[in-house]
Structures are given as C-alpha cells and as structure tokens.
Amino acid sequence: MSDPDKRIAAVEAYVAAFAASDADAVAALYAENAVVEDPIGSPTHHGREAIRAFYAESMKTGAKLTLEGPIRLAGDYAVFPFSVHLHYEGADKRIDVIDTFKFDENDLVTEMRAFWGQRNMHGF
Amino acid sequence: MSDPDKRIAAVEAYVAAFAASDADAVAALYAENAVVEDPIGSPTHHGREAIRAFYAESMKTGAKLTLEGPIRLAGDYAVFPFSVHLHYEGADKRIDVIDTFKFDENDLVTEMRAFWGQRNMHGF
C-alpha cells in the first residue's frame, strides 16, 4: 500500500543523497525499470543502473539541492520545487527546478520528470 | 512558433483571471480540445467550454492564487508552484499546488494537471 509519509521521506532522502554525493542512495529510491527525464525534452535514462550512472555524473558538479516549498502529494505523485546549487567554471550557479516523482505500490519511483530550462539557469 | 514570454504571460494571466474572478479569461488560455485534471486522480474536464464551467464553479469559492516561486519552462511546459487562498465555511483556507501547463504551437494550453492533495490543504 502506498504511504504518503514514505513518499515525503523519499523526497527528503533525494535531497540528502545529493548533500552526501551518494548516487547509490538516489538509485535506491527508484524501481528497477524506472525512467528519468531530466530535463524534459532530453534523452531519458532507463533502468536503475543507467539512472545511477546519470546521478553519479551529475554529482561531479557538486550539485546540492534546497527544497523551495512544500512537497505536493497527489495520486501516485510527489511534486516539489527546489533549487540546485553548484560551482562550475569558477562561479556559483543556481538552477530552479520542479521534479515530479511517480511512485509504484511499493513507494519506489517509477518515473521522474525534471522541469527546468534556460530561463531557470542563473549565473551561467 | 512557441515563445517563452507568451508562456510566462499565460501563467500570469491565469493568476490575474482568478484575481478578477473571470472564468472566460481563464478559458481563453486553453486550446479548444484541451484537457484539465485538477487535482490529479479526479475526473478530467475536456474542451474549452467544460473547462470554463469548471473554473466558474471554482471561482465561487473566491479562490485567489499567489505564485510561490519562479515559473519553470521546459520543452512544451510551464510548471509553477502557487498557493490558493479561499474563504470557505467561515474560515480562511490555503492549498499548496503545483500546476503543469503543456502548450501547443500557438502557446495555448492543451493539458493542465494540478498536483495537490489532502496534505496540502490547510485550515479545512
């Protein structure tokens, strides 16, 4: 059975995993056959191992996440606004993002979509 | 051609239409065959006329919207966090929501999905 508390905990674990640069901890939040699209319109990553590799690469930028408002829980989804902070080419940068996590019945993420674009990138 | 400025303007017009309790102004943002799902998991509203009627009913609560962060623009989407403020059964109430607007090539909204649930309702 789905559990709203577990879905909130998954989002908090996602933020914490970036703080720890722990790609394995992020991958563990996903179902085996999950799909990640980050950002929307880019090639998707299929399966937990490809997803782990994608996050390991992202974390090389030192990216850290800050929640920027309450997590919205609706149907099978948790949706949340956040900012990404990273240091890249000698400067501090920020990206404003909203992610949608779709969960399966075991509260694992089956689909993640990250909404951000050029207008949401600051300091680049 | 799609225009990011028009998509931002559409979100701002959406907020302004609630401020003016103007369901026609909201409906005008939608394509003729648009679909609205608000909240996720509830029956959808198909077509501009059904959508207009849905918003006219919503506006009877006096609901006003406040943007709670930057609009994220990604691919065909504008996604934005906001709060809904309404006065209902003698009390002030707030709902925290994230909407996704998907646009067509004329920058009309073809699909709206509203992410909020019981955990996002305050004062009810």
Contacts between the chains, C-beta under 8 A, distances in Angstrom:
chain1	res1	chain2	res2	distance
A	4	B	117	7.7
A	4	B	119	6.0
A	8	B	119	8.0
A	39	B	74	5.1
A	39	B	75	7.6
A	40	B	74	4.0
A	40	B	75	4.2
A	40	B	77	6.0
A	41	B	74	6.5
A	41	B	75	3.6
A	68	B	69	5.4
A	68	B	81	7.5
A	69	B	68	5.4
A	69	B	69	6.0
A	69	B	81	5.1
A	69	B	96	7.0
A	70	B	96	4.6
A	70	B	120	6.4
A	71	B	119	7.9
A	72	B	96	6.2
A	72	B	97	6.5
A	72	B	98	5.0
A	72	B	115	4.4
A	72	B	116	5.3
A	72	B	117	7.0
A	72	B	120	5.5
A	73	B	117	4.4
A	73	B	118	7.8
A	73	B	119	5.0
A	73	B	120	6.9
A	74	B	39	5.1
A	74	B	40	4.0
A	74	B	41	6.5
A	74	B	114	7.6
A	74	B	115	4.3
A	74	B	116	5.6
A	74	B	117	4.6
A	75	B	39	7.6
A	75	B	40	4.2
A	75	B	41	3.6
A	75	B	117	7.6
A	76	B	40	8.0
A	77	B	40	6.0
A	77	B	115	5.9
A	79	B	98	4.8
A	79	B	115	4.2
A	80	B	98	7.9
A	81	B	68	7.5
A	81	B	69	5.1
A	81	B	81	4.4
A	81	B	98	6.9
A	96	B	69	7.0
A	96	B	70	4.7
A	96	B	72	6.3
A	97	B	72	6.5
A	98	B	72	5.0
A	98	B	79	4.8
A	98	B	80	7.9
A	98	B	81	6.9
A	98	B	98	6.1
A	100	B	100	7.7
A	100	B	115	7.3
A	114	B	74	7.6
A	115	B	72	4.4
A	115	B	74	4.3
A	115	B	77	5.9
A	115	B	79	4.2
A	115	B	100	7.3
A	116	B	72	5.3
A	116	B	73	8.0
A	116	B	74	5.6
A	117	B	4	7.7
A	117	B	72	7.0
A	117	B	73	4.4
A	117	B	74	4.6
A	117	B	75	7.6
A	118	B	73	7.8
A	119	B	4	6.0
A	119	B	8	8.0
A	119	B	71	8.0
A	119	B	73	5.0
A	120	B	70	6.4
A	120	B	72	5.5
A	120	B	73	6.8
A	120	B	74	8.0
